[in-house]
Amino acid sequence: MIFTSMKNPHIREVLDLKERKERDRQGLFIIEGYRELFRAHLGKVQLKSLYICKEFFLKENEEMLIQEFATKGVVVYLCSPYVFEKISYRDRPDGLIGIALQMHKGIPELEQLLEKKKNHFLLIAEGIEKPGNLGTILRSSDAAGVDGVVICDAATDLFNPNVVRASVGTLFTQPIFETKTEEMLTFLQQKTISVVAATPHAKQEFTEADLTKSVAIVVGSEQYGLSETWMNKCNIQLRIPMLGVADSLNVATATTLLLYEVIRQRRSV
Amino acid sequence: MIFTSMKNPHIREVLDLKERKERDRQGLFIIEGYRELFRAHLGKVQLKSLYICKEFFLKENEEMLIQEFATKGVVVYLCSPYVFEKISYRDRPDGLIGIALQMHKGIPELEQLLEKKKNHFLLIAEGIEKPGNLGTILRSSDAAGVDGVVICDAATDLFNPNVVRASVGTLFTQPIFETKTEEMLTFLQQKTISVVAATPHAKQEFTEADLTKSVAIVVGSEQYGLSETWMNKCNIQLRIPMLGVADSLNVATATTLLLYEVIRQRRSV
């Protein structure tokens, strides 16, 4: 059977999950795209159902991926191109949309993870507002090989379709934790992990400070930057040179600069 | 007189410019926001008219900025909050929208600029598709103090409202040139400026190559990366370490890494 009507209750399910309220209520979210679903599979994300439209396939090995999900009990629904375009978030849909169960981890899971590691390298994102920025930050933290990402006092939900998309599915393959600022600060102090933040007022440039020890890079919201709570508890303050008229970089690009500076320093030690 | 109706022909003018076709045809575009208009003023961008709604002002010195424009002959229109919200692109409008004349520069202007400089530092963006990425790239190139930005074979127009916005107005304060790939390649060869590109296949990491001489960093489109034409003519190939599952960074974050590596190296020489 192929879904051809927008009134089909299973199609309504996908549409409902475009709203955060429904995602929160149901604990579900949407994963669109071959690459994203492939990485969700890699990251052992649990799918509930999969909506496919073969007309849009880009010949990536879709059939094998669908088979992988189907053998795990994921229900597969076929859709007409008309219906699929309507439920898709993309200008160029590639024929695959999944509904998945949200994953939530907190401080206990972070503690467990760090037990196995030395010289910690964490990224903390506080109050990021735009899903695209949060996703891009996750794409960069994956690339930089951080131990884990901690989302504090999130202003956008991690399961917004634009986070999934901008993260190119790296949301599923790296350890991500959600917590509150106060709780996280206590944890970092206990573990003697240095809090590192960029501020225009810092004396040191970001390439001058020593980032080879255990560090947690903290970045704040697009509009207001890092909160005072974090800034006050900061162990290392850094400055990114700003040689033009603007006084700050986009938050995702600034984050990436700091993450890759940690790599550069650790590799050249 | 305050505009209260969406049918007012001056209001229609703003709405029309949301379409690229109309921007191209009229050679005009929209600049929204205090910060953006302030930078447009700094950059001597010529405004045609200014739409204001005092109810939305954030008390930034709006009156002075309006006065500055008015003395230059810019027509100022007052709008009701209802109308202003409708013509605004923003979730939180700040009461200022300008219509400005497009600025276009090419190779002759670039040549002029470089005559006054040594050790050139250019950024070339080829075929960027998303206005947000192009704007973020401009925000970073301003911060990195490049001599100029060259847009080759643009896939989005420089005057898209989201370019203006993501660039936080730095589109107006730095020299930007538009040209075709072939023309630019010839120019770079004449000037013996090294073409630098990132590719996963490069042997050198981006922090290892010498970027202290005259360089043009070239970045390509989100979907396809840099074209073969550019890649083949490249003098220095670099690799950005990718330590996770994804095989590339967002184009704006990758660009920023390369730009700031040039700064780091030149400062430590």
Interface residues (C-beta under 8 A of the other chain):
Chain A: R39 L42 G132 T136 R139 S140 S141 D142 A143 A144 G145 A166 V168 G169 T170 T173 Q174 T207 I240 P241 M242 L243 G244 V245 A246 L249 N250 A252 T253 T256 L257 Y260 I263 R264
Chain B: R39 L42 G132 T136 R139 S140 S141 D142 A143 A144 G145 A166 V168 G169 T170 T173 Q174 T207 I240 P241 M242 L243 G244 V245 A246 L249 N250 A252 T253 T256 L257 Y260 I263 R264
